[in-house]
Amino acid sequence: MADATLAQVQALADQLTRDERESLIQHLQSGLTAVTSTPVSTGPATTPAAGGAASGPAPTQAGAGAPTAPTFTTVNGTVNATTNVRNGYRYNAKDSSDTDTKVATLKAGDQAVITGYTLYPPAGEYERRFRLEWNNQVVWGTASTFDVDSILGRRGLEFMPFNLEKPTNELLAIIGVSLDNGVSLDQAKEAAALLWDIELSRITSVEMFQEALDIVKKLENYGVMLGVEASGKWSIGNLRTVFNAIESTAKGTGALFEPIFGFRDDALAFRVMYGPLRITRSGKDNVNPFGDALWYARNTAGYEIVFGNRAFFENTQTTKSNPGLFYTSTDLVAHEVAHIINWRYPREIKPGSALTQKPANYYEAKIAFASYDFEGQTFKFKSYNEGYAMAARSSNGIHETVTDAVACLSLDRFTDDIKGRARKQQMTDYMRQVITYRVREHGGVDNLVSDIAKKRSTDLKLPAKMQPILEIMSTAPLNLDNELHDLGSKLTS
C-alpha cells in the first residue's frame, strides 16, 4: 500500500482488523505516513464476538516499530425496538452517494455483542453508533437501537473515529467539552470512557478538564458515580461542591472508624457506610415528580440523589422550618447523603442487634430531647436545634432531624459550646453503634443488590442505574465484600 490519502483511509476503515485500524490511527495522529507491509484484508473483521481482541498481531509498519494495540472488551446491548442495521457507520439516508445497505433486522429484546463505537456528528440521538458482529459480518446500529450499560466505557470499549483528522474532538464532544489543544487522543479516550453517561458544561481550559476527571475518579474511589437527567450537565463548580461534601463526610466517618478498627481510611469508611451511591444532575429547577412543592433534591431510598439547578448556589440559605440556621450548597449535598443512614440501617430488627430501631426512631426517643451527662453536667435538651450550627432539612420530621444530626457530625457543624459538644458526643456514641451494626449484620454486595431490587417500585430503572458502581465496588482492589470481611475480623479480635 502506498501513501494513503484521508479519503482512501476512510474507505478502507471498515475492512481493517481492529489492530490494523488502531495502528493506522496512531500513525496518523503522530503525523507519520501510513504504510503497511502486509495486504489490507478485503473482508469483514475476523474478531470473535466474545473475545474482544483482534485475532492476529498488529501489522508491521515500514520504518517504525508497530504500536502495541490495546486489548478491548465486548459488551452486551439490548435492542430496544425492531430496527434495521447496516454494513457501515457513515450511512445517511439524505445522501444519495451513501451506498451502505441494510444487512439485518434486529427484533426488540434481542441481545447483541457490541465491539466498538463511533460518533456521527451532528446527528442527535443517532450520533453514537455501535459496531457489532452479526452472522460473520461487521454491522452498525445507532444509539437509538441499543440500550447499553454505562459500565462499558469504563471497560475500554473501542472507539473508532468517524473523522480521522479530529478524533480527539469527537471523543470530547461526547462529554460536552470543546478544547482547542492540550489534550491527546489517549487522554480523550480515557475521559470519554470515564464520563460515558454524563456531560460536562463550561469546561474552558485543559486545567478545568483535568480537574473534572480527577474529581470523578476520586468519587468512584468513594463508591460514588455521577449521572445526568432532564438535560442536566455538570459544571466544574457543581463537581467541586459535590466532591467537598463527599470528602467532608468521608473524613467525619473515617474519624469514627479509627477508634473502632484501629486504623483510618476515609475512603473505605465512606464506601462501607454510604456506597454505592449515584448522584444525578438534573437540568430542572424543581425535581419534585409528584406535585407543585419546590424540591431542590430528590432521594430514592438512599441510593440515587438527584440535584436540580436550585441545589447549587452561592453563599448561604435558610429553610422555612428553621429560619435561624443557615446552610451552604455543600451542606445541602451532605444532608442528602446523610439520609442514607436512616434509609438503609437497619433494614430489619434482629434479637441481639446493635440496633433495635431505625435511626429516626432511635434519635427521637433517645437523643433529641434526652438528658445527657457530659463534662460533669447533666443537660436536658429542649429543642431539636440546641447544639446545631446548621440545618438543611426541609421539615422537622424525625427522618429529617436525624439526617441533620448525622450531617452535622460528619461536617463538624455543631456549635462550639458545651451544648454543641454534648450533641456531638451523643451522635458519636450512636454512630459507632450504626457502624458496628453495618459491618456485622448488613451484608455485602449481594445484600445491596437485593435491597436495590426491592426499591424498583420507587424507580424501575434503579437496579440498572446502580449496576456500574456496584461492579466497580466488586472489583479488586476495592472489593467491598473483602473490605467488610477484614473490618469484621477486627471487630471480633
C-alpha positions, 0 to 999 in steps of 0.5 A: 500500500502506498501513501494513503490519502484521508479519503482512501483511509476512510474507505478502507476503515471498515475492512481493517482488523481492529489492530490494523485500524488502531495502528493506522490511527496512531500513525496518523495522529503522530503525523507519520505516513501510513504504510503497511507491509502486509495486504489490507484484508478485503473482508469483514473483521475476523474478531470473535464476538466474545473475545474482544481482541483482534485475532492476529498481531498488529501489522508491521509498519515500514520504518517504525516499530508497530504500536502495541494495540490495546486489548478491548472488551465486548459488551452486551446491548439490548435492542430496544425496538425492531430496527434495521442495521447496516454494513457501515457507520457513515450511512445517511439516508439524505445522501444519495452517494451513501451506498451502505445497505441494510444487512439485518433486522434486529427484533426488540429484546434481542441481545447483541455483542457490541465491539466498538463505537463511533460518533456521527456528528451532528446527528442527535440521538443517532450520533453514537453508533455501535459496531457489532458482529452479526452472522460473520459480518461487521454491522452498525446500529445507532444509539437509538437501537441499543440500550447499553450499560454505562459500565462499558466505557469504563471497560475500554470499549473501542472507539473508532473515529468517524473523522480521522483528522479530529478524533480527539474532538469527537471523543470530547464532544461526547462529554460536552467539552470543546478544547482547542489543544492540550489534550491527546487522543489517549487522554480523550479516550480515557475521559470519554470512557470515564464520563460515558453517561454524563456531560460536562458544561463550561469546561474552558481550559485543559486545567478545568478538564483535568480537574473534572476527571480527577474529581470523578475518579476520586468519587468512584474511589468513594463508591460514588458515580455521577449521572445526568437527567432532564438535560442536566450537565455538570459544571466544574463548580457543581463537581467541586461542591459535590466532591467537598461534601463527599470528602467532608463526610468521608473524613467525619466517618473515617474519624469514627472508624479509627477508634473502632478498627484501629486504623483510618481510611476515609475512603473505605469508611465512606464506601462501607457506610454510604456506597454505592451511591449515584448522584444525578444532575438534573437540568430542572429547577424543581425535581419534585415528580409528584406535585407543585412543592419546590424540591431542590433534591430528590432521594430514592431510598438512599441510593440515587440523589438527584440535584436540580439547578436550585441545589447549587448556589452561592453563599448561604440559605435558610429553610422555612422550618428553621429560619435561624440556621443557615446552610451552604450548597455543600451542606445541602449535598451532605444532608442528602447523603446523610439520609442514607443512614436512616434509609438503609440501617437497619433494614430489619430488627434482629434479637441481639442487634446493635440496633433495635430501631431505625435511626429516626426512631432511635434519635427521637426517643433517645437523643433529641430531647434526652438528658445527657451527662457530659463534662460533669453536667447533666443537660436536658435538651429542649429543642431539636436545634440546641447544639446545631450550627446548621440545618438543611432539612426541609421539615422537622420530621424525625427522618429529617432531624436525624439526617441533620444530626448525622450531617452535622457530625460528619461536617463538624457543624455543631456549635462550639459550646458545651451544648454543641459538644454534648450533641456531638458526643451523643451522635458519636456514641450512636454512630459507632453503634450504626457502624458496628451494626453495618459491618456485622449484620448488613451484608455485602454486595449481594445484600445491596443488590437485593435491597436495590431490587426491592426499591424498583417500585420507587424507580424501575430503572434503579437496579440498572442505574446502580449496576456500574458502581456496584461492579466497580465496588466488586472489583479488586482492589476495592472489593467491598465484600473483602473490605467488610470481611477484614473490618469484621475480623477486627471487630471480633479480635 
